[in-house]
Amino acid sequence: MNDDHVSRRRLLAASLGAAAALPLAAACASPTGSPGNGNSGNEFESPNVTDAPSARNVRDFGAVGDGIADDTAAIARACAGSAGPLVLYIPAGTYRVTEWPQLSDYATVLGDGRDATTIEYDGDRPLINLRGVHRVSFARLDIYVTGTNGAAVSLSGCFRCSFDSVVLRGGHVSENYPEFAEQRGVILDENTGGTAFINCDIGNFGYGLTTSCIQNYVTSSKFASNYIGVLGTGNDHNAGLSMVNVEFVSDTDPNTTDKHVLIDGAANDWWFTNVWFEGADVAMSVGDLDRGGPAQFGLVNCKIAAITVCVDFVYCRQPYLANIQFDSDTDSPAVELRIDPRGCPEGTAVNLLSSTSSDVDPTSFPKGWNVTGRGRISGATFVGTVSTVAGSDNADLLQAQDSEGRVLSAVLANGAWLSERPDSGVILKDSANKYWRISVSTDGSLETSPLGEQRPSG
């Protein structure tokens, strides 16, 4: 294994653990000149807020943002009585709160940056709890959850909400497992749809994102050191997600991350494109034999590494895999694909790359899978006329080979059929349903050998 790769993972684990263990107020102090910090200098204002005269600055309503004062009431006052769609501005600082006010359609919450504006919450319920609202937006801030059963965000029956450059952080690290095992970053339920997470970090939770609805989107984001990164649940054929350009990372301690993705029952569409996985015991576990699994599942252009199993297909209808590299996170090789033929009898795999051999073990795939690997195709069914064209070097049009690659028979470039073994000539069936093998003697005469009424197997 590459030493630089291992060192990067160890450094990542150390930095994530330190971030979760230390108060974020120390890392999110107000910049010089920010309102209310007592420093002299030019007043710091968000460039996006200066163009919005209706924006409400929480400092104007009594918020302190020093990481000590309780700013719950001040933020509630800032949100109350807005004449139009709310634009809430939270300058750099750390704001301790015990709850979050309800927001109406088209509300916008803006901070000064994902490393500058921090909301710190010590409760055991979801902090931001939106129900039945449309197009609410959050941008450029951190939400730090310290309550062992708390959650950062819950959206129920919401539509087209967005989170842009938002950090959601909990307290889970391997050393304190299972203390924060029930902590959640995001909860999506009750048919919430069209919600987007863009350039976000979701880390150190028991569950990074839990969804029981479709269809929501995550792009250009990172899930780091969650015990379960994404949970698709509900068993009601609804849970689904689309993820593009996303990282799932952790260290190699199973107490840090058990699974990056877990779909625990009947679900809808799951699509992963350009996604990187490393550090979990099992990178992806898909479906349940008793409860079902996704209706559609796609993995395209992904890198998947794990400690024990990269992808565990338990139950899934027609999974599709293309251009995927499999790797192990430790010196012991991980199982690249584990497919239960009872729940995943059919699927498609194209151009899979193994870190331990030239191709993923073909015995990993049930017979009903169509697999295109390095120069070989298995399980394919052709409908209609199949044509082969002779090359300029008179290469065979078709070949039958044994498991070692030795040619058994071939169709030559001129269309003639050739058998390379004297005991494997043409087999014919007569009108009495008996089989006969045709062979040729050393003097060129044809001979027949009876094979009985059972269809020959080889």
RANOR-V564592 format. One record per backbone hydrogen bond with DSSP energy under -1.0 kcal/mol. CO is the residue of the C=O (numbers start at 1). NH is the residue of the N-H. Records with the same first field share a line. If there is no record, write none. Layout:
BEGIN
CO=NH ; NH
END
This chain:
BEGIN
2=6
3=7
4=8
5=9
6=10
7=11
8=12
9=13
10=14
11=15
12=16
13=17
14=18
15=19
16=20
17=21
18=22
23=26
24=27
31=34
33=44
34=37
46=50
49=52
52=55
56=89
57=60
58=61 ; 63
59=62
65=94
71=75
72=76
73=77
74=78
75=79
76=80
86=108
87=56
88=110
89=58
93=118
94=67
95=120
96=71
104=107
107=137
108=88
109=139
110=90
113=116 ; 117
116=93
117=142
118=95
119=144
120=97
121=146
125=151
128=154
130=156
133=159
134=106
136=162
137=109
138=164
139=111
140=113
141=167
142=119
143=169
144=121
147=150
150=184
151=127
152=128
153=187
154=130
155=189
156=132
158=193
159=135
161=196
162=138
163=198
164=140
166=201
167=143
168=203
169=145
173=176
176=179
178=181
180=183
183=207
184=152
185=153
186=210
187=155
188=212
189=157
193=160
195=217
196=163
197=219
198=165
200=222
201=168
202=224
203=170
204=172
205=227
206=228
207=185
208=186
209=231
210=188
211=233
213=240
215=194
216=242
217=197
218=244
219=199
221=247
222=202
223=249
224=204
227=258 ; 259
228=208
229=209
230=262
231=211
232=264
239=268
241=271
242=218
243=273
244=220
246=276
247=223
248=278
249=225
253=256 ; 257
257=281
258=282
259=229
260=230
261=285
262=232
263=287
266=237
268=296
269=241
270=298
271=243
272=300
273=245
275=303
276=248
277=305
280=307
281=308 ; 309
282=260
283=261
284=312
285=263
286=314 ; 315
288=292
291=266
292=288
293=267
294=317
296=270
297=320
298=272
299=322
300=274
302=325
303=277
304=327
306=329
308=335
309=283
310=284
311=338
312=286
313=340
319=348
320=299
321=350
322=301
324=353
325=304
327=306
335=310
336=311
338=313
340=344
343=316
347=370
348=321
349=372
350=323
353=326
361=364
362=365
366=369
370=349
371=378
372=351
373=375
376=373
378=371
391=394
398=411
400=408 ; 409
402=405
406=402
408=420
409=400
410=418
411=397 ; 398
412=415
416=412
418=410
421=424
426=438
428=436
430=433
434=430
435=451
436=428
437=449
439=447
441=444
445=441
447=439
449=437
452=435
END
